[in-house]
């Protein structure tokens, strides 16, 4: 399957966390960390969302990718639909 960036998005999601240092028994809060990720939406499927932070048109590469499972997503905001993506001419 050919992937290409489609939208610039903000995804708000709950993430697990852990800690290995010593703390008072009453210190930790039992809830997910609220995370906000911004990137180019590469793929959306039944399992979740694949976003990337960087697109290199000259080499048709992407970098700084994140996959966020659908069940962790609290809100997704599509900021801007990207114009048709085409790799740079070589």
ZIDAZI-V938347 format. One line per field, one symbol per residue. ss: DSSP state (H for helix, E for strand, C for the rest). phi: phi as a letter, one per 30 degrees, with the letter a starting at -180 (. if undefined). psi: psi as a letter, one per 20 degrees, with the letter a starting at -180 (. if undefined). A space follows every 10 residues. Layout:
ss: ???
phi: ???
psi: ???
//
This chain:
ss: CCCCCCEEEE EEEEECCCCC CCCCCCCCCC CCEEEEEEEE EEEECCCEEE EEEEEECCCC EEEEEEEEEH HHEEEEEEEE ECCCCCCCCC
phi: .dcadcbdbc ccaccdbbbc cdbdecddcd adddcbcbac dcabbddlbc bbcbbcddch cbbidbccde dcdcabcdda dddedbdddc
psi: ppqqpgqpqp ppqpqqrrqj rprqhjgqpm rqpoqpppap ohqpahhbpo qqhqpnhhjl qqrlqppoqg iiphqppogp pqrpppqqp.
//
